């Protein structure tokens, strides 16, 4: 497997830290790492609130990337508190599509690190409204 996936997995694990911030906010149950087109890794964690103000780890990592002046995603990995991986939710997919409408189909997503299973966003998001 490409070593960059291991670097991304370790970067996500480094920020994975389930905790309660207040009576209304928890975070860190899921962490994500995004590899930008430039080769830099950005991380983020989920934040869950008692209202709809929470955010997924993937979008948090993407916002970190955008904050740092980049907007093109090459690879994404998610790590859950139990160590498993998975595919981004619909809201995260939507953001990636809108950021890269011409190139989103090629974003690689590690859905199972142990098995080395990688899918492309275009495979799991084949008929998006953007086209």
Secondary structure in CASP SS format (residue, H / E / C, confidence):
PFRMAT SS
TARGET T0000
AUTHOR 0000-0000-0000
METHOD secondary structure of the structure
MODEL  1
X C 1.00
X C 1.00
X H 1.00
X H 1.00
X H 1.00
X H 1.00
X H 1.00
X H 1.00
X H 1.00
X H 1.00
X H 1.00
X H 1.00
X H 1.00
X H 1.00
X H 1.00
X C 1.00
X C 1.00
X C 1.00
X E 1.00
X E 1.00
X C 1.00
X C 1.00
X C 1.00
X C 1.00
X E 1.00
X E 1.00
X E 1.00
X E 1.00
X E 1.00
X E 1.00
X E 1.00
X E 1.00
X E 1.00
X E 1.00
X E 1.00
X E 1.00
X C 1.00
X C 1.00
X C 1.00
X C 1.00
X E 1.00
X E 1.00
X E 1.00
X E 1.00
X E 1.00
X E 1.00
X E 1.00
X E 1.00
X E 1.00
X C 1.00
X C 1.00
X C 1.00
X C 1.00
X C 1.00
X E 1.00
X C 1.00
X H 1.00
X H 1.00
X H 1.00
X H 1.00
X H 1.00
X H 1.00
X H 1.00
X H 1.00
X H 1.00
X H 1.00
X H 1.00
X C 1.00
X C 1.00
X C 1.00
X C 1.00
X C 1.00
X E 1.00
X E 1.00
X E 1.00
X E 1.00
X E 1.00
X E 1.00
X E 1.00
X E 1.00
X C 1.00
X C 1.00
X C 1.00
X C 1.00
X C 1.00
X C 1.00
X C 1.00
X C 1.00
X C 1.00
X H 1.00
X H 1.00
X H 1.00
X H 1.00
X H 1.00
X H 1.00
X H 1.00
X H 1.00
X H 1.00
X H 1.00
X C 1.00
X C 1.00
X C 1.00
X C 1.00
X H 1.00
X H 1.00
X H 1.00
X C 1.00
X E 1.00
X E 1.00
X E 1.00
X E 1.00
X E 1.00
X C 1.00
X C 1.00
X C 1.00
X C 1.00
X E 1.00
X E 1.00
X E 1.00
X E 1.00
X H 1.00
X H 1.00
X H 1.00
X H 1.00
X C 1.00
X C 1.00
X C 1.00
X C 1.00
X C 1.00
X C 1.00
X C 1.00
END
